[in-house]
């Protein structure tokens, strides 16, 4: 986490929410930028930190829906680039 920054606003102040992990790695989770409220899913141990134009709305919304109980409400309602209130 120390070397990551939001690819959009370049803010290094990120929140990490872990959903599943093993002894060595985070398997599933979400990284949230505290500055611009963009979120980046972690799937299969890989943080998906793509710019907005390369993200797929259907995949992001499926991720939000699947892990709704683990994701902060501000991300569900106002997260970028897609949210469940869209």
N, CA, C and O atoms as a GROMACS GRO file, in nm:
protein
  344
    1UNK      N    1   0.082  -0.120   0.000
    1UNK     CA    2   0.000   0.000   0.000
    1UNK      C    3   0.086   0.126   0.000
    1UNK      O    4   0.044   0.230  -0.052
    2UNK      N    5   0.205   0.118   0.057
    2UNK     CA    6   0.290   0.237   0.068
    2UNK      C    7   0.332   0.292  -0.068
    2UNK      O    8   0.362   0.411  -0.080
    3UNK      N    9   0.336   0.207  -0.170
    3UNK     CA   10   0.383   0.253  -0.300
    3UNK      C   11   0.268   0.285  -0.396
    3UNK      O   12   0.293   0.328  -0.509
    4UNK      N   13   0.143   0.265  -0.354
    4UNK     CA   14   0.029   0.288  -0.441
    4UNK      C   15  -0.022   0.431  -0.430
    4UNK      O   16  -0.008   0.495  -0.326
    5UNK      N   17  -0.080   0.479  -0.539
    5UNK     CA   18  -0.149   0.608  -0.543
    5UNK      C   19  -0.266   0.595  -0.640
    5UNK      O   20  -0.264   0.510  -0.729
    6UNK      N   21  -0.365   0.678  -0.622
    6UNK     CA   22  -0.480   0.678  -0.713
    6UNK      C   23  -0.432   0.716  -0.853
    6UNK      O   24  -0.366   0.820  -0.868
    7UNK      N   25  -0.462   0.636  -0.956
    7UNK     CA   26  -0.415   0.670  -1.090
    7UNK      C   27  -0.482   0.794  -1.149
    7UNK      O   28  -0.433   0.850  -1.247
    8UNK      N   29  -0.593   0.838  -1.090
    8UNK     CA   30  -0.664   0.954  -1.144
    8UNK      C   31  -0.615   1.084  -1.079
    8UNK      O   32  -0.571   1.176  -1.148
    9UNK      N   33  -0.623   1.093  -0.946
    9UNK     CA   34  -0.587   1.219  -0.879
    9UNK      C   35  -0.446   1.215  -0.818
    9UNK      O   36  -0.398   1.315  -0.765
   10UNK      N   37  -0.380   1.100  -0.826
   10UNK     CA   38  -0.243   1.080  -0.777
   10UNK      C   39  -0.229   1.086  -0.626
   10UNK      O   40  -0.117   1.092  -0.575
   11UNK      N   41  -0.338   1.084  -0.553
   11UNK     CA   42  -0.337   1.088  -0.407
   11UNK      C   43  -0.286   0.955  -0.352
   11UNK      O   44  -0.336   0.849  -0.390
   12UNK      N   45  -0.187   0.958  -0.263
   12UNK     CA   46  -0.136   0.834  -0.203
   12UNK      C   47  -0.214   0.791  -0.077
   12UNK      O   48  -0.186   0.686  -0.020
   13UNK      N   49  -0.310   0.872  -0.034
   13UNK     CA   50  -0.386   0.843   0.087
   13UNK      C   51  -0.505   0.753   0.053
   13UNK      O   52  -0.613   0.801   0.019
   14UNK      N   53  -0.483   0.622   0.063
   14UNK     CA   54  -0.582   0.523   0.023
   14UNK      C   55  -0.625   0.438   0.142
   14UNK      O   56  -0.546   0.410   0.232
   15UNK      N   57  -0.752   0.399   0.141
   15UNK     CA   58  -0.804   0.307   0.243
   15UNK      C   59  -0.809   0.167   0.184
   15UNK      O   60  -0.848   0.148   0.069
   16UNK      N   61  -0.771   0.070   0.263
   16UNK     CA   62  -0.776  -0.070   0.222
   16UNK      C   63  -0.882  -0.141   0.305
   16UNK      O   64  -0.880  -0.135   0.428
   17UNK      N   65  -0.974  -0.210   0.237
   17UNK     CA   66  -1.077  -0.290   0.303
   17UNK      C   67  -1.058  -0.433   0.255
   17UNK      O   68  -1.076  -0.462   0.136
   18UNK      N   69  -1.023  -0.523   0.345
   18UNK     CA   70  -0.994  -0.662   0.312
   18UNK      C   71  -1.120  -0.746   0.334
   18UNK      O   72  -1.180  -0.741   0.442
   19UNK      N   73  -1.160  -0.822   0.233
   19UNK     CA   74  -1.276  -0.910   0.244
   19UNK      C   75  -1.232  -1.054   0.272
   19UNK      O   76  -1.288  -1.121   0.359
   20UNK      N   77  -1.132  -1.100   0.199
   20UNK     CA   78  -1.079  -1.236   0.215
   20UNK      C   79  -0.928  -1.230   0.202
   20UNK      O   80  -0.874  -1.157   0.119
   21UNK      N   81  -0.858  -1.308   0.287
   21UNK     CA   82  -0.713  -1.315   0.276
   21UNK      C   83  -0.666  -1.452   0.321
   21UNK      O   84  -0.736  -1.524   0.392
   22UNK      N   85  -0.545  -1.487   0.277
   22UNK     CA   86  -0.481  -1.608   0.326
   22UNK      C   87  -0.359  -1.565   0.407
   22UNK      O   88  -0.348  -1.448   0.442
   23UNK      N   89  -0.270  -1.655   0.436
   23UNK     CA   90  -0.154  -1.623   0.519
   23UNK      C   91  -0.061  -1.521   0.457
   23UNK      O   92   0.009  -1.449   0.528
   24UNK      N   93  -0.058  -1.514   0.324
   24UNK     CA   94   0.039  -1.430   0.255
   24UNK      C   95  -0.020  -1.311   0.182
   24UNK      O   96   0.047  -1.209   0.166
   25UNK      N   97  -0.145  -1.322   0.136
   25UNK     CA   98  -0.198  -1.222   0.043
   25UNK      C   99  -0.343  -1.187   0.072
   25UNK      O  100  -0.418  -1.263   0.134
   26UNK      N  101  -0.380  -1.070   0.024
   26UNK     CA  102  -0.521  -1.031   0.023
   26UNK      C  103  -0.581  -1.092  -0.103
   26UNK      O  104  -0.535  -1.063  -0.214
   27UNK      N  105  -0.683  -1.174  -0.088
   27UNK     CA  106  -0.745  -1.238  -0.203
   27UNK      C  107  -0.851  -1.149  -0.266
   27UNK      O  108  -0.859  -1.136  -0.388
   28UNK      N  109  -0.934  -1.088  -0.180
   28UNK     CA  110  -1.043  -1.002  -0.227
   28UNK      C  111  -1.056  -0.883  -0.134
   28UNK      O  112  -1.045  -0.896  -0.012
   29UNK      N  113  -1.080  -0.768  -0.193
   29UNK     CA  114  -1.098  -0.647  -0.113
   29UNK      C  115  -1.121  -0.528  -0.203
   29UNK      O  116  -1.153  -0.542  -0.321
   30UNK      N  117  -1.104  -0.410  -0.145
   30UNK     CA  118  -1.124  -0.288  -0.222
   30UNK      C  119  -1.030  -0.180  -0.167
   30UNK      O  120  -1.008  -0.170  -0.047
   31UNK      N  121  -0.976  -0.102  -0.258
   31UNK     CA  122  -0.893   0.013  -0.224
   31UNK      C  123  -0.974   0.137  -0.258
   31UNK      O  124  -1.029   0.146  -0.368
   32UNK      N  125  -0.981   0.232  -0.166
   32UNK     CA  126  -1.061   0.353  -0.189
   32UNK      C  127  -0.972   0.476  -0.172
   32UNK      O  128  -0.900   0.488  -0.073
   33UNK      N  129  -0.979   0.566  -0.268
   33UNK     CA  130  -0.905   0.691  -0.261
   33UNK      C  131  -0.981   0.788  -0.170
   33UNK      O  132  -1.099   0.815  -0.193
   34UNK      N  133  -0.913   0.840  -0.070
   34UNK     CA  134  -0.976   0.933   0.024
   34UNK      C  135  -1.002   1.070  -0.038
   34UNK      O  136  -1.084   1.147   0.013
   35UNK      N  137  -0.934   1.101  -0.146
   35UNK     CA  138  -0.948   1.232  -0.211
   35UNK      C  139  -1.064   1.237  -0.309
   35UNK      O  140  -1.150   1.325  -0.299
   36UNK      N  141  -1.070   1.142  -0.404
   36UNK     CA  142  -1.170   1.150  -0.511
   36UNK      C  143  -1.280   1.043  -0.500
   36UNK      O  144  -1.371   1.040  -0.582
   37UNK      N  145  -1.272   0.957  -0.398
   37UNK     CA  146  -1.372   0.852  -0.372
   37UNK      C  147  -1.381   0.747  -0.484
   37UNK      O  148  -1.485   0.684  -0.502
   38UNK      N  149  -1.271   0.730  -0.559
   38UNK     CA  150  -1.267   0.621  -0.655
   38UNK      C  151  -1.228   0.494  -0.582
   38UNK      O  152  -1.150   0.496  -0.486
   39UNK      N  153  -1.283   0.385  -0.629
   39UNK     CA  154  -1.252   0.256  -0.567
   39UNK      C  155  -1.187   0.165  -0.671
   39UNK      O  156  -1.209   0.178  -0.791
   40UNK      N  157  -1.107   0.075  -0.620
   40UNK     CA  158  -1.035  -0.019  -0.704
   40UNK      C  159  -1.047  -0.158  -0.642
   40UNK      O  160  -0.994  -0.183  -0.534
   41UNK      N  161  -1.118  -0.249  -0.711
   41UNK     CA  162  -1.137  -0.384  -0.657
   41UNK      C  163  -1.005  -0.461  -0.652
   41UNK      O  164  -0.914  -0.439  -0.732
   42UNK      N  165  -0.997  -0.551  -0.557
   42UNK     CA  166  -0.888  -0.649  -0.551
   42UNK      C  167  -0.954  -0.784  -0.579
   42UNK      O  168  -1.040  -0.829  -0.504
   43UNK      N  169  -0.914  -0.846  -0.688
   43UNK     CA  170  -0.972  -0.973  -0.730
   43UNK      C  171  -0.860  -1.072  -0.754
   43UNK      O  172  -0.765  -1.044  -0.827
   44UNK      N  173  -0.870  -1.189  -0.693
   44UNK     CA  174  -0.769  -1.291  -0.714
   44UNK      C  175  -0.629  -1.243  -0.678
   44UNK      O  176  -0.533  -1.276  -0.747
   45UNK      N  177  -0.618  -1.167  -0.573
   45UNK     CA  178  -0.494  -1.109  -0.518
   45UNK      C  179  -0.439  -0.990  -0.598
   45UNK      O  180  -0.334  -0.938  -0.564
   46UNK      N  181  -0.509  -0.948  -0.705
   46UNK     CA  182  -0.459  -0.841  -0.792
   46UNK      C  183  -0.543  -0.715  -0.776
   46UNK      O  184  -0.664  -0.719  -0.799
   47UNK      N  185  -0.482  -0.602  -0.737
   47UNK     CA  186  -0.556  -0.475  -0.735
   47UNK      C  187  -0.579  -0.427  -0.879
   47UNK      O  188  -0.485  -0.415  -0.957
   48UNK      N  189  -0.704  -0.401  -0.912
   48UNK     CA  190  -0.740  -0.357  -1.046
   48UNK      C  191  -0.747  -0.204  -1.044
   48UNK      O  192  -0.854  -0.146  -1.023
   49UNK      N  193  -0.633  -0.139  -1.068
   49UNK     CA  194  -0.623   0.006  -1.056
   49UNK      C  195  -0.616   0.071  -1.195
   49UNK      O  196  -0.517   0.134  -1.231
   50UNK      N  197  -0.724   0.054  -1.270
   50UNK     CA  198  -0.733   0.109  -1.405
   50UNK      C  199  -0.798   0.247  -1.403
   50UNK      O  200  -0.880   0.275  -1.316
   51UNK      N  201  -0.761   0.334  -1.499
   51UNK     CA  202  -0.831   0.462  -1.512
   51UNK      C  203  -0.977   0.438  -1.555
   51UNK      O  204  -1.010   0.332  -1.608
   52UNK      N  205  -1.060   0.536  -1.532
   52UNK     CA  206  -1.204   0.523  -1.557
   52UNK      C  207  -1.237   0.471  -1.697
   52UNK      O  208  -1.322   0.384  -1.712
   53UNK      N  209  -1.171   0.523  -1.798
   53UNK     CA  210  -1.202   0.486  -1.936
   53UNK      C  211  -1.174   0.341  -1.971
   53UNK      O  212  -1.225   0.291  -2.071
   54UNK      N  213  -1.096   0.274  -1.890
   54UNK     CA  214  -1.063   0.132  -1.915
   54UNK      C  215  -1.143   0.037  -1.827
   54UNK      O  216  -1.127  -0.085  -1.836
   55UNK      N  217  -1.228   0.093  -1.743
   55UNK     CA  218  -1.306   0.008  -1.652
   55UNK      C  219  -1.436  -0.034  -1.719
   55UNK      O  220  -1.488   0.036  -1.806
   56UNK      N  221  -1.486  -0.149  -1.677
   56UNK     CA  222  -1.612  -0.201  -1.732
   56UNK      C  223  -1.721  -0.187  -1.626
   56UNK      O  224  -1.713  -0.245  -1.518
   57UNK      N  225  -1.822  -0.109  -1.660
   57UNK     CA  226  -1.929  -0.080  -1.565
   57UNK      C  227  -1.995  -0.207  -1.513
   57UNK      O  228  -2.017  -0.220  -1.392
   58UNK      N  229  -2.026  -0.300  -1.601
   58UNK     CA  230  -2.093  -0.423  -1.560
   58UNK      C  231  -2.010  -0.500  -1.456
   58UNK      O  232  -2.065  -0.550  -1.358
   59UNK      N  233  -1.880  -0.511  -1.477
   59UNK     CA  234  -1.792  -0.582  -1.384
   59UNK      C  235  -1.784  -0.511  -1.249
   59UNK      O  236  -1.788  -0.575  -1.144
   60UNK      N  237  -1.771  -0.378  -1.253
   60UNK     CA  238  -1.764  -0.302  -1.128
   60UNK      C  239  -1.893  -0.312  -1.048
   60UNK      O  240  -1.890  -0.330  -0.926
   61UNK      N  241  -2.007  -0.301  -1.116
   61UNK     CA  242  -2.135  -0.309  -1.046
   61UNK      C  243  -2.159  -0.450  -0.990
   61UNK      O  244  -2.216  -0.465  -0.882
   62UNK      N  245  -2.115  -0.551  -1.062
   62UNK     CA  246  -2.125  -0.688  -1.012
   62UNK      C  247  -2.040  -0.706  -0.886
   62UNK      O  248  -2.083  -0.771  -0.790
   63UNK      N  249  -1.920  -0.649  -0.886
   63UNK     CA  250  -1.832  -0.655  -0.768
   63UNK      C  251  -1.898  -0.584  -0.650
   63UNK      O  252  -1.901  -0.637  -0.539
   64UNK      N  253  -1.950  -0.463  -0.672
   64UNK     CA  254  -2.016  -0.388  -0.565
   64UNK      C  255  -2.134  -0.465  -0.508
   64UNK      O  256  -2.152  -0.470  -0.386
   65UNK      N  257  -2.212  -0.525  -0.594
   65UNK     CA  258  -2.328  -0.602  -0.550
   65UNK      C  259  -2.286  -0.727  -0.473
   65UNK      O  260  -2.346  -0.759  -0.370
   66UNK      N  261  -2.185  -0.796  -0.521
   66UNK     CA  262  -2.139  -0.920  -0.458
   66UNK      C  263  -2.084  -0.897  -0.317
   66UNK      O  264  -2.101  -0.981  -0.229
   67UNK      N  265  -2.018  -0.783  -0.297
   67UNK     CA  266  -1.953  -0.756  -0.168
   67UNK      C  267  -2.017  -0.638  -0.095
   67UNK      O  268  -1.953  -0.570  -0.015
   68UNK      N  269  -2.143  -0.615  -0.124
   68UNK     CA  270  -2.216  -0.500  -0.070
   68UNK      C  271  -2.203  -0.486   0.082
   68UNK      O  272  -2.189  -0.375   0.133
   69UNK      N  273  -2.208  -0.596   0.154
   69UNK     CA  274  -2.202  -0.592   0.300
   69UNK      C  275  -2.065  -0.550   0.353
   69UNK      O  276  -2.054  -0.509   0.468
   70UNK      N  277  -1.960  -0.562   0.271
   70UNK     CA  278  -1.824  -0.529   0.312
   70UNK      C  279  -1.777  -0.391   0.267
   70UNK      O  280  -1.675  -0.341   0.316
   71UNK      N  281  -1.849  -0.330   0.176
   71UNK     CA  282  -1.805  -0.205   0.114
   71UNK      C  283  -1.866  -0.086   0.188
   71UNK      O  284  -1.986  -0.088   0.217
   72UNK      N  285  -1.787   0.016   0.218
   72UNK     CA  286  -1.842   0.134   0.286
   72UNK      C  287  -1.959   0.195   0.208
   72UNK      O  288  -1.957   0.200   0.085
   73UNK      N  289  -2.060   0.242   0.281
   73UNK     CA  290  -2.181   0.294   0.217
   73UNK      C  291  -2.154   0.413   0.125
   73UNK      O  292  -2.221   0.429   0.023
   74UNK      N  293  -2.056   0.497   0.161
   74UNK     CA  294  -2.026   0.612   0.074
   74UNK      C  295  -1.974   0.565  -0.063
   74UNK      O  296  -1.996   0.633  -0.163
   75UNK      N  297  -1.905   0.453  -0.067
   75UNK     CA  298  -1.856   0.398  -0.194
   75UNK      C  299  -1.973   0.338  -0.272
   75UNK      O  300  -1.982   0.356  -0.394
   76UNK      N  301  -2.061   0.267  -0.204
   76UNK     CA  302  -2.176   0.209  -0.272
   76UNK      C  303  -2.264   0.318  -0.334
   76UNK      O  304  -2.313   0.300  -0.446
   77UNK      N  305  -2.283   0.428  -0.265
   77UNK     CA  306  -2.373   0.534  -0.312
   77UNK      C  307  -2.306   0.636  -0.402
   77UNK      O  308  -2.368   0.685  -0.497
   78UNK      N  309  -2.180   0.669  -0.374
   78UNK     CA  310  -2.115   0.779  -0.445
   78UNK      C  311  -1.978   0.745  -0.501
   78UNK      O  312  -1.906   0.835  -0.545
   79UNK      N  313  -1.942   0.618  -0.502
   79UNK     CA  314  -1.811   0.578  -0.553
   79UNK      C  315  -1.796   0.606  -0.701
   79UNK      O  316  -1.895   0.609  -0.776
   80UNK      N  317  -1.674   0.626  -0.742
   80UNK     CA  318  -1.646   0.654  -0.883
   80UNK      C  319  -1.558   0.543  -0.938
   80UNK      O  320  -1.476   0.490  -0.865
   81UNK      N  321  -1.572   0.507  -1.061
   81UNK     CA  322  -1.652   0.571  -1.163
   81UNK      C  323  -1.798   0.525  -1.168
   81UNK      O  324  -1.879   0.588  -1.236
   82UNK      N  325  -1.833   0.419  -1.098
   82UNK     CA  326  -1.971   0.368  -1.099
   82UNK      C  327  -2.016   0.343  -0.955
   82UNK      O  328  -1.934   0.312  -0.868
   83UNK      N  329  -2.145   0.356  -0.931
   83UNK     CA  330  -2.198   0.328  -0.798
   83UNK      C  331  -2.332   0.258  -0.815
   83UNK      O  332  -2.388   0.253  -0.924
   84UNK      N  333  -2.382   0.206  -0.706
   84UNK     CA  334  -2.511   0.136  -0.711
   84UNK      C  335  -2.628   0.233  -0.720
   84UNK      O  336  -2.740   0.190  -0.746
   85UNK      N  337  -2.604   0.362  -0.700
   85UNK     CA  338  -2.712   0.459  -0.711
   85UNK      C  339  -2.724   0.514  -0.852
   85UNK      O  340  -2.812   0.595  -0.879
   86UNK      N  341  -2.634   0.471  -0.945
   86UNK     CA  342  -2.641   0.518  -1.085
   86UNK      C  343  -2.766   0.466  -1.153
   86UNK      O  344  -2.789   0.494  -1.270
   0.00000   0.00000   0.00000
